[in-house]
Amino acid sequence: MDDLTFWESEIPATAATVEEIDHFDARGMQRVYGRGDHFGRHHSFNMDIWMARDGRLLMRCWSRCGDIDERSFEITGVDTGGKPEWRGTSPFEESWIPQAVRAVYDRWITEEF
């Protein structure tokens, strides 16, 4: 099956892993990546990646649609030093997002669609 999401950048070479976790509270964390994908009028899917104060990366997949279940993940094995700084007015840079994260996001959309 083809991926439902489109990524403009090449996949970085990392051995990242993604593990599902319980929902988390992002207060005090820094949002380091976010995106939204829309399919038709009423299907929107979103992903936010947060960096905790201790350096852990946590990902939340969510939608405003009540029929879609939110899921949370922890990402390990990513060198966050390669993450571009967010400039405030430009979109988040995706070039550091590993294949494992992209695959989990796409799988979540496929399961919820």
C-alpha positions as CSV (number, residue, x, y, z in Angstrom):
1,M,0.0,0.0,0.0
2,D,1.2,3.5,-0.8
3,D,1.8,6.0,1.9
4,L,-1.0,8.5,2.5
5,T,1.3,11.3,3.5
6,F,3.8,13.2,1.4
7,W,7.2,14.3,2.7
8,E,9.3,16.8,0.7
9,S,12.6,15.9,2.3
10,E,14.8,12.8,2.0
11,I,14.7,10.3,4.9
12,P,17.7,10.9,7.3
13,A,19.9,7.9,8.1
14,T,19.1,7.1,11.7
15,A,18.2,4.0,13.7
16,A,15.3,5.6,15.4
17,T,12.6,3.6,17.1
18,V,9.0,4.6,18.1
19,E,7.1,3.0,21.0
20,E,3.5,3.7,21.9
21,I,3.1,5.3,25.4
22,D,0.3,6.6,27.6
23,H,-0.9,10.1,26.8
24,F,1.4,12.8,28.2
25,D,1.1,16.4,29.3
26,A,3.2,18.6,27.1
27,R,3.3,21.5,29.6
28,G,6.9,22.7,29.9
29,M,8.0,20.9,26.8
30,Q,9.2,22.5,23.5
31,R,7.3,21.8,20.4
32,V,9.9,20.8,17.8
33,Y,7.8,19.6,14.9
34,G,4.2,19.8,13.8
35,R,2.2,18.9,10.7
36,G,-1.4,18.4,9.6
37,D,-2.8,16.4,6.7
38,H,-6.3,16.8,5.4
39,F,-8.3,14.3,3.4
40,G,-11.6,15.8,2.2
41,R,-13.6,18.1,4.3
42,H,-13.9,16.3,7.5
43,H,-10.8,14.2,7.9
44,S,-7.8,16.0,9.4
45,F,-4.8,14.3,11.0
46,N,-2.1,16.0,13.0
47,M,1.2,15.1,14.5
48,D,3.2,17.1,17.0
49,I,6.6,16.2,18.4
50,W,7.7,17.7,21.7
51,M,11.1,17.7,23.4
52,A,10.9,17.2,27.2
53,R,13.3,19.1,29.5
54,D,15.3,15.8,29.8
55,G,15.8,15.6,26.0
56,R,13.2,12.9,25.4
57,L,11.1,13.2,22.2
58,L,7.4,12.5,22.5
59,M,5.0,12.4,19.7
60,R,1.2,12.9,19.7
61,C,-1.0,11.9,16.8
62,W,-4.4,13.7,17.1
63,S,-7.5,15.0,15.3
64,R,-10.3,17.3,16.1
65,C,-12.7,14.6,14.7
66,G,-14.3,12.8,17.7
67,D,-14.2,9.4,15.9
68,I,-10.4,9.4,15.6
69,D,-8.4,8.1,18.6
70,E,-5.4,10.1,19.8
71,R,-2.2,8.2,20.2
72,S,1.1,9.0,21.9
73,F,4.6,7.7,21.3
74,E,8.2,8.1,22.5
75,I,10.9,8.4,19.8
76,T,14.4,7.2,20.6
77,G,17.6,7.0,18.7
78,V,17.4,10.5,17.2
79,D,20.3,12.9,17.4
80,T,18.4,16.1,18.2
81,G,21.6,18.1,17.5
82,G,20.7,17.6,13.8
83,K,17.3,19.2,14.3
84,P,17.0,22.6,12.6
85,E,16.0,25.6,14.8
86,W,12.5,26.8,14.2
87,R,12.4,30.4,13.0
88,G,8.9,31.3,14.3
89,T,7.5,32.4,10.9
90,S,8.5,29.6,8.7
91,P,7.1,26.0,8.8
92,F,8.8,23.4,10.9
93,E,11.7,21.7,9.0
94,E,11.0,18.0,8.4
95,S,14.4,16.8,7.1
96,W,15.4,15.4,10.5
97,I,12.2,13.3,10.9
98,P,13.2,9.6,10.7
99,Q,11.5,6.9,8.6
100,A,10.2,5.2,11.8
101,V,8.3,8.3,12.8
102,R,6.9,8.8,9.3
103,A,5.8,5.2,9.1
104,V,4.0,5.3,12.5
105,Y,2.2,8.5,11.5
106,D,1.1,7.1,8.2
107,R,0.0,3.8,9.9
108,W,-2.1,5.7,12.4
109,I,-3.9,7.6,9.6
110,T,-4.5,4.4,7.7
111,E,-5.9,2.7,10.8
112,E,-8.2,5.6,11.7
113,F,-9.4,6.4,8.2
